[in-house]
């Protein structure tokens, strides 16, 4: 569970949306049958739907996927900017800040007018920010397509807010930070990333450093600069999935987005040097809590060519799935932890393989840590069986396929792989790469990256009275 996404949610739900959900459920069975039949025809393509791609003269990419969801569309605006892009010292948190400000309205569609339109449409509107991208998404009736394109293009081209509105929203960000800080997870990820990174902007979480959030009300002029840099057509994509006419879609996008002016800013993201020694940190927690353990190992950036990076997606399952020996020992047999998991988040730049556990007693922290290290050492020295590896590959393949059961999930997938590589078809290359990974690849990858000098360890325990 990576607390990398801090969402500013506008959820406008009506009885019309319930009708949408009913229609979507009826189409799920047909979608699943399509998926299974597609696999038999083209086993090298995990993503079974055709992706239409059109690039406007101003650089805006339009990605559209016909999907059997009668009367329903999902509409995403993908911005290839997240906390990774916050390169100036003292200016973290602005990618997330704009997730908030984008709902403040324009001269044509002020905030309340925009919200009223979505409510009348029975639409579900939301947004999220991550380290690498920001996404704004709507699920609505297909016949609302032009209205959605109109209001979305307007706010991306004509967002307008006063310094007073800016300061109000900056205060809301602080409130959100304080709310998140009441949970140990934010503190753990802050400490882990701050220790593990010395140079790269992954040093801070998506919501930003607290000191920068406190100073945010004074950064009105910088906010205008950030928006001008990244909210440009060449840095964005429109993703439409569902029931629509392709020719009409492109005509409408050109009509409403055609005058959006191209920018020219290219950020210089600092390169993180290799870690050369183990780093250790501790957080004394003032409230009541069970102990936590977080471990991070540096790993490569997302790639459809690098076997080592792809191997970590399999290592996550080999070590931490519910059938894994380590999970069985710590959760089921010894009952030392109430959860343990691992994650290798997709990132545009080298990030971390993260292990997280909540431990039932402080006296067990070292024992749990040693069991994790022992499992890693076994991965380095004993080849995993081909049968087990094939089972993991099959699980990844079919769990992914089964997730593609509605327009929103499909649109998210297209947006996710586009923001990583600029090519949504890279998802097919990734799953083809999984098929090539051998037990020896798993061993070599573990030997290379899962070393003491490449890891950062953070513990969190209740502060002693």
C-alpha positions as CSV (number, residue, x, y, z in Angstrom):
1,X,0.0,0.0,0.0
2,X,1.9,3.0,-1.3
3,X,0.5,6.4,0.0
4,X,1.6,8.1,-3.1
5,X,-1.8,9.3,-4.2
6,X,-3.5,12.2,-2.4
7,X,-6.9,12.7,-4.0
8,X,-9.1,15.7,-4.1
9,X,-12.4,14.1,-4.8
10,X,-15.5,15.5,-6.2
11,X,-18.0,12.7,-6.3
12,X,-21.3,13.7,-7.7
13,X,-23.6,10.6,-7.7
14,X,-27.2,10.4,-8.8
15,X,-29.7,7.8,-9.7
16,X,-28.5,8.1,-13.3
17,X,-25.1,6.8,-12.2
18,X,-26.8,3.8,-10.7
19,X,-28.2,3.1,-14.2
20,X,-24.7,3.4,-15.6
21,X,-23.4,0.8,-13.1
22,X,-26.2,-1.6,-14.0
23,X,-25.4,-1.3,-17.7
24,X,-21.7,-1.9,-16.9
25,X,-22.4,-5.0,-14.9
26,X,-24.4,-6.5,-17.8
27,X,-21.4,-5.9,-20.1
28,X,-18.8,-7.5,-17.8
29,X,-19.6,-11.1,-18.9
30,X,-19.3,-10.2,-22.6
31,X,-16.0,-8.3,-21.9
32,X,-14.5,-11.4,-20.1
33,X,-15.5,-13.6,-23.0
34,X,-13.8,-11.2,-25.4
35,X,-10.7,-11.2,-23.3
36,X,-10.4,-15.0,-23.1
37,X,-11.0,-15.4,-26.8
38,X,-8.5,-12.7,-27.6
39,X,-5.8,-14.4,-25.6
40,X,-6.2,-17.5,-27.7
41,X,-5.7,-15.5,-30.9
42,X,-3.0,-13.2,-29.8
43,X,-1.3,-14.5,-26.7
44,X,1.5,-11.9,-26.9
45,X,-0.9,-9.1,-26.4
46,X,-2.3,-8.9,-22.8
47,X,-4.3,-5.7,-23.6
48,X,-7.0,-7.0,-26.0
49,X,-8.5,-3.7,-27.1
50,X,-7.6,-1.6,-30.1
51,X,-6.1,1.8,-29.1
52,X,-6.6,4.6,-31.6
53,X,-4.0,7.3,-31.4
54,X,-4.3,10.8,-32.9
55,X,-1.8,13.6,-32.2
56,X,-3.1,17.2,-32.8
57,X,-0.9,19.9,-34.4
58,X,-0.3,21.4,-31.0
59,X,1.0,18.1,-29.6
60,X,-2.0,16.9,-27.7
61,X,-2.4,13.1,-27.8
62,X,-5.8,11.6,-28.2
63,X,-6.1,7.9,-27.2
64,X,-9.4,6.2,-27.7
65,X,-10.6,2.6,-27.0
66,X,-13.9,1.3,-28.2
67,X,-15.4,-0.8,-25.4
68,X,-18.7,-2.6,-25.0
69,X,-20.3,-0.3,-22.4
70,X,-23.5,0.8,-24.1
71,X,-24.2,4.5,-23.3
72,X,-21.2,5.0,-21.1
73,X,-17.8,6.6,-21.6
74,X,-14.7,7.2,-19.3
75,X,-12.9,10.4,-20.1
76,X,-9.3,10.9,-18.7
77,X,-7.0,13.9,-19.0
78,X,-3.5,12.7,-18.3
79,X,-0.8,15.3,-17.3
80,X,2.7,13.9,-17.4
81,X,3.7,15.8,-14.3
82,X,3.8,14.7,-10.7
83,X,5.9,15.4,-7.6
84,X,8.9,14.2,-9.7
85,X,8.7,17.5,-11.6
86,X,9.0,19.6,-8.5
87,X,12.7,20.4,-9.2
88,X,13.2,23.7,-7.4
89,X,14.1,23.5,-3.6
90,X,11.3,24.7,-1.4
91,X,8.6,24.1,-4.1
92,X,7.4,20.6,-3.4
93,X,3.7,19.8,-3.4
94,X,2.6,21.8,-6.5
95,X,1.6,18.9,-8.7
96,X,-0.8,17.9,-6.0
97,X,-1.8,21.5,-5.4
98,X,-3.1,21.8,-9.0
99,X,-5.2,18.7,-8.6
100,X,-7.1,21.0,-6.2
101,X,-7.0,24.2,-8.1
102,X,-8.2,22.7,-11.4
103,X,-11.7,22.5,-9.8
104,X,-11.7,26.2,-9.1
105,X,-13.3,27.1,-12.4
106,X,-12.9,29.6,-15.2
107,X,-14.6,32.7,-16.4
108,X,-16.8,30.7,-18.7
109,X,-17.5,27.9,-16.2
110,X,-17.0,29.0,-12.6
111,X,-16.6,26.4,-9.9
112,X,-20.3,26.0,-9.0
113,X,-21.4,26.1,-12.7
114,X,-18.9,23.3,-13.5
115,X,-20.1,21.2,-10.6
116,X,-23.8,21.8,-11.5
117,X,-23.1,20.6,-15.1
118,X,-21.6,17.3,-13.8
119,X,-24.5,16.9,-11.4
120,X,-27.0,17.3,-14.2
121,X,-25.1,14.8,-16.3
122,X,-25.1,12.3,-13.4
123,X,-21.3,12.1,-13.9
124,X,-18.7,10.7,-11.5
125,X,-15.7,13.1,-11.5
126,X,-12.5,12.7,-9.6
127,X,-8.7,13.3,-9.8
128,X,-5.5,12.0,-8.4
129,X,-1.8,12.9,-8.2
130,X,1.2,10.5,-8.1
131,X,5.0,10.9,-8.3
132,X,4.9,10.9,-12.1
133,X,1.5,12.0,-13.3
134,X,-1.8,13.7,-12.5
135,X,-5.1,12.5,-13.9
136,X,-8.6,14.0,-14.1
137,X,-11.3,11.6,-14.9
138,X,-15.0,11.4,-15.5
139,X,-17.4,8.6,-16.1
140,X,-20.7,9.7,-17.8
141,X,-23.3,9.1,-20.4
142,X,-22.0,8.9,-24.0
143,X,-24.3,11.6,-25.2
144,X,-22.6,14.0,-22.8
145,X,-19.3,13.7,-24.8
146,X,-19.3,17.2,-26.3
147,X,-20.3,18.8,-23.0
148,X,-17.4,17.0,-21.2
149,X,-14.9,18.0,-23.9
150,X,-16.2,21.6,-23.7
151,X,-15.8,21.9,-19.9
152,X,-12.6,20.0,-19.6
153,X,-10.8,21.8,-22.4
154,X,-11.9,25.1,-20.9
155,X,-10.4,24.5,-17.5
156,X,-7.1,23.2,-18.9
157,X,-6.8,26.2,-21.3
158,X,-8.4,28.9,-19.1
159,X,-7.9,28.1,-15.4
160,X,-8.1,31.3,-13.5
161,X,-7.8,32.0,-9.8
162,X,-7.1,34.9,-7.5
163,X,-4.3,35.2,-5.0
164,X,-6.9,34.9,-2.3
165,X,-8.3,31.7,-3.8
166,X,-4.8,30.4,-4.0
167,X,-4.1,31.0,-0.4
168,X,-7.4,29.4,0.6
169,X,-6.5,26.2,-1.3
170,X,-3.0,26.2,0.1
171,X,-4.6,26.2,3.5
172,X,-6.7,23.2,2.5
173,X,-3.5,21.4,1.4
174,X,-2.1,21.9,4.9
175,X,-5.3,20.5,6.4
176,X,-5.0,17.4,4.1
177,X,-1.4,16.9,5.2
178,X,-2.4,17.1,8.9
179,X,-5.1,14.6,8.3
180,X,-2.8,12.2,6.5
181,X,-0.1,12.7,9.1
182,X,-2.4,11.2,11.8
183,X,-1.6,7.8,10.2
184,X,1.9,6.3,10.6
185,X,2.0,5.5,6.9
186,X,2.7,9.0,5.7
187,X,5.5,9.4,8.3
188,X,7.0,6.0,7.2
189,X,7.1,6.9,3.5
190,X,8.4,10.4,4.2
191,X,11.2,9.1,6.3
192,X,12.0,6.2,3.9
193,X,12.2,8.4,0.8
194,X,14.0,11.2,2.5
195,X,16.7,8.8,3.7
196,X,16.9,6.7,0.6
197,X,17.3,9.7,-1.8
198,X,19.8,12.4,-1.6
199,X,19.3,14.2,-5.0
200,X,16.3,13.0,-7.0
201,X,12.9,14.6,-6.4
202,X,11.6,11.2,-5.3
203,X,13.1,12.3,-2.0
204,X,9.7,13.8,-1.1
205,X,6.3,12.3,-1.2
206,X,3.5,13.5,-3.5
207,X,2.0,15.8,-1.0
208,X,5.4,17.5,-0.4
209,X,7.6,18.5,2.5
210,X,5.7,20.0,5.4
211,X,8.0,23.1,5.4
212,X,7.1,23.7,1.8
213,X,3.4,23.3,2.4
214,X,3.6,25.8,5.3
215,X,5.2,28.3,2.9
216,X,2.9,27.5,0.0
217,X,0.5,30.5,0.6
218,X,3.5,32.8,-0.3
219,X,4.1,31.1,-3.6
220,X,1.3,32.5,-5.8
221,X,3.6,33.6,-8.6
222,X,5.4,30.3,-8.6
223,X,2.0,28.5,-8.9
224,X,1.3,30.4,-12.2
225,X,4.8,29.3,-13.5
226,X,4.2,25.7,-12.6
227,X,0.8,25.6,-14.4
228,X,2.3,27.4,-17.4
229,X,5.1,24.8,-17.6
230,X,3.2,21.5,-17.4
231,X,-0.4,22.1,-18.3
232,X,0.4,22.3,-22.0
233,X,-0.9,20.1,-24.8
234,X,2.3,18.3,-25.7
235,X,2.6,17.2,-22.0
236,X,-1.0,15.8,-21.9
237,X,-3.2,13.2,-23.4
238,X,-7.0,12.7,-23.6
239,X,-8.1,9.1,-23.1
240,X,-11.6,8.1,-24.0
241,X,-13.0,4.6,-23.5
242,X,-16.4,3.2,-24.1
243,X,-19.3,3.9,-26.4
244,X,-18.4,6.7,-28.8
245,X,-18.0,7.5,-32.5
246,X,-14.3,7.9,-33.4
247,X,-14.7,10.5,-36.1
248,X,-17.0,12.7,-34.0
249,X,-14.6,12.4,-31.1
250,X,-11.6,13.7,-33.1
251,X,-13.7,16.5,-34.6
252,X,-14.8,17.6,-31.1
253,X,-11.3,17.4,-29.7
254,X,-9.9,19.5,-32.5
255,X,-12.8,22.0,-32.1
256,X,-12.3,22.6,-28.4
257,X,-8.6,21.9,-27.9
258,X,-7.2,23.1,-31.2
259,X,-6.3,26.6,-29.9
260,X,-4.4,25.3,-26.8
261,X,-0.9,26.7,-27.2
262,X,2.1,24.4,-27.1
263,X,4.8,25.1,-24.5
264,X,8.5,24.5,-24.5
265,X,9.6,23.7,-21.0
266,X,11.6,20.6,-20.3
267,X,12.5,19.9,-16.6
268,X,16.0,18.7,-15.7
269,X,15.3,15.9,-13.2
270,X,18.4,15.4,-11.0
271,X,20.0,11.9,-11.2
272,X,20.2,9.9,-8.0
273,X,23.8,8.6,-7.3
274,X,24.1,4.9,-6.3
275,X,23.7,4.2,-2.6
276,X,26.9,2.8,-1.1
277,X,25.9,1.9,2.5
278,X,22.9,0.9,4.5
279,X,20.8,3.7,6.0
280,X,18.7,3.3,9.1
281,X,16.1,5.6,10.6
282,X,13.5,5.5,13.4
283,X,10.3,7.3,14.1
284,X,9.0,7.7,17.7
285,X,5.2,7.9,17.4
286,X,3.3,9.9,19.9
287,X,0.0,8.1,19.6
288,X,-1.0,4.5,20.3
289,X,0.3,2.2,17.6
290,X,1.7,-1.2,16.8
291,X,5.3,-1.2,15.5
292,X,6.0,-0.8,11.8
293,X,8.9,-1.8,9.7
294,X,9.7,-0.4,6.2
295,X,12.6,-1.5,4.0
296,X,13.5,0.0,0.7
297,X,15.9,-1.2,-2.0
298,X,16.9,0.9,-4.9
299,X,15.8,-0.6,-8.2
300,X,15.7,0.6,-11.9
301,X,13.0,2.7,-13.6
302,X,10.1,1.1,-15.4
303,X,11.2,-0.6,-18.6
304,X,9.8,-3.0,-21.2
305,X,13.4,-4.0,-22.1
306,X,15.1,-4.5,-18.7
307,X,14.6,-8.0,-17.4
308,X,15.9,-7.0,-14.0
309,X,13.3,-4.4,-13.5
310,X,10.5,-6.7,-14.7
311,X,11.8,-9.4,-12.4
312,X,10.8,-7.3,-9.4
313,X,7.2,-7.5,-10.3
314,X,7.5,-11.3,-10.0
315,X,9.7,-11.1,-6.8
316,X,6.9,-9.2,-5.1
317,X,4.6,-12.2,-5.6
318,X,7.3,-14.8,-4.8
319,X,8.0,-13.2,-1.5
320,X,4.8,-11.6,-0.3
321,X,1.7,-13.3,-1.9
322,X,-0.5,-15.1,0.6
323,X,0.9,-18.5,-0.6
324,X,4.5,-17.4,-0.2
325,X,6.5,-19.2,2.6
326,X,7.4,-15.9,4.2
327,X,3.8,-14.7,4.4
328,X,2.7,-18.1,5.7
329,X,5.4,-18.1,8.4
330,X,5.0,-14.5,9.7
331,X,1.2,-14.1,9.3
332,X,-0.3,-17.5,9.7
333,X,2.1,-19.7,11.6
334,X,4.1,-17.5,14.0
335,X,1.5,-14.6,13.9
336,X,4.2,-12.1,14.4
337,X,2.7,-9.5,12.0
338,X,-0.8,-8.6,11.1
339,X,0.3,-7.7,7.6
340,X,3.3,-7.8,5.4
341,X,3.6,-6.8,1.8
342,X,6.0,-5.7,-0.9
343,X,5.7,-3.3,-3.9
344,X,7.8,-2.3,-6.8
345,X,5.9,0.8,-8.1
346,X,6.2,1.7,-11.7
347,X,8.3,4.9,-12.0
348,X,9.7,6.9,-14.8
349,X,13.1,7.1,-12.9
350,X,14.8,4.6,-10.6
351,X,12.8,4.2,-7.4
352,X,12.4,1.6,-4.6
353,X,11.3,-2.0,-4.0
354,X,9.4,-1.4,-0.7
355,X,8.7,-3.9,2.0
356,X,6.2,-2.9,4.8
357,X,5.1,-4.9,7.9
358,X,3.1,-4.1,11.0
359,X,4.4,-6.1,13.9
360,X,2.4,-7.3,16.9
361,X,5.1,-6.6,19.5
362,X,8.1,-4.3,19.5
363,X,10.2,-7.1,20.8
364,X,9.7,-9.0,17.5
365,X,11.0,-6.3,15.2
366,X,14.5,-7.8,14.8
367,X,13.0,-11.3,14.4
368,X,10.7,-10.2,11.6
369,X,13.5,-8.3,10.0
370,X,15.8,-11.4,10.0
371,X,13.0,-13.6,8.6
372,X,12.6,-11.1,5.7
373,X,16.4,-11.1,5.1
374,X,16.6,-14.9,5.3
375,X,13.8,-15.1,2.6
376,X,15.7,-12.7,0.4
377,X,18.9,-14.7,0.9
378,X,17.1,-17.9,-0.2
379,X,15.9,-16.1,-3.3
380,X,19.6,-15.2,-4.1
381,X,21.0,-18.7,-3.6
382,X,18.1,-21.2,-4.4
383,X,16.4,-21.0,-7.8
384,X,12.7,-20.8,-7.6
385,X,11.0,-23.7,-9.2
386,X,9.8,-23.2,-12.8
387,X,6.4,-24.3,-11.8
388,X,6.1,-21.7,-9.1
389,X,7.4,-19.0,-11.4
390,X,4.9,-19.9,-14.1
391,X,2.1,-19.8,-11.5
392,X,3.2,-16.2,-10.6
393,X,3.3,-15.2,-14.3
394,X,-0.2,-16.7,-14.8
395,X,-1.5,-14.9,-11.8
396,X,-0.2,-11.5,-13.0
397,X,-1.5,-12.0,-16.4
398,X,-5.1,-13.1,-15.5
399,X,-5.5,-10.7,-12.6
400,X,-4.6,-7.9,-14.9
401,X,-7.0,-9.2,-17.6
402,X,-9.8,-9.5,-15.2
403,X,-9.3,-5.9,-14.1
404,X,-10.3,-4.6,-17.5
405,X,-14.0,-5.0,-16.9
406,X,-15.2,-1.4,-17.2
407,X,-14.4,1.8,-19.1
408,X,-12.7,3.5,-16.1
409,X,-10.3,0.7,-15.5
410,X,-9.4,0.5,-19.2
411,X,-8.9,4.2,-19.4
412,X,-6.7,4.2,-16.3
413,X,-4.5,1.4,-17.7
414,X,-4.1,3.3,-21.0
415,X,-3.2,6.5,-19.1
416,X,-0.8,4.8,-16.8
417,X,1.3,3.2,-19.5
418,X,1.2,6.4,-21.6
419,X,2.5,8.5,-18.8
420,X,5.3,6.1,-18.2
421,X,6.6,5.7,-21.7
422,X,4.5,7.8,-24.1
423,X,3.2,4.6,-25.6
424,X,0.2,2.8,-24.1
425,X,1.1,-0.3,-26.1
426,X,4.1,-0.7,-23.7
427,X,1.8,-2.8,-21.5
428,X,1.9,-5.6,-24.1
429,X,5.7,-5.4,-24.2
430,X,5.9,-5.6,-20.4
431,X,3.8,-8.8,-20.2
432,X,5.8,-10.3,-23.1
433,X,8.9,-9.6,-21.1
434,X,7.5,-11.4,-18.0
435,X,7.2,-14.6,-20.1
436,X,11.0,-14.5,-20.8
437,X,12.1,-14.3,-17.2
438,X,13.8,-17.4,-15.8
439,X,14.6,-18.6,-12.3
440,X,18.2,-17.6,-13.0
441,X,17.0,-14.1,-13.8
442,X,15.3,-13.9,-10.4
443,X,18.4,-15.0,-8.6
444,X,20.7,-12.6,-10.5
445,X,18.4,-9.7,-9.9
446,X,18.1,-10.4,-6.2
447,X,21.9,-10.8,-5.9
448,X,22.5,-7.5,-7.6
449,X,19.9,-5.3,-5.9
450,X,18.8,-6.8,-2.6
451,X,22.0,-6.1,-0.8
452,X,22.7,-4.4,2.6
453,X,24.5,-1.4,1.1
454,X,21.5,-0.8,-1.3
455,X,18.8,-0.7,1.4
456,X,17.2,1.8,3.7
457,X,15.4,0.6,6.9
458,X,12.9,2.6,8.9
459,X,11.1,1.5,12.1
460,X,8.2,3.2,13.8
461,X,7.3,2.5,17.4
462,X,5.1,4.1,20.1
463,X,7.0,6.8,21.9
464,X,8.1,5.8,25.4
465,X,6.3,7.8,28.1
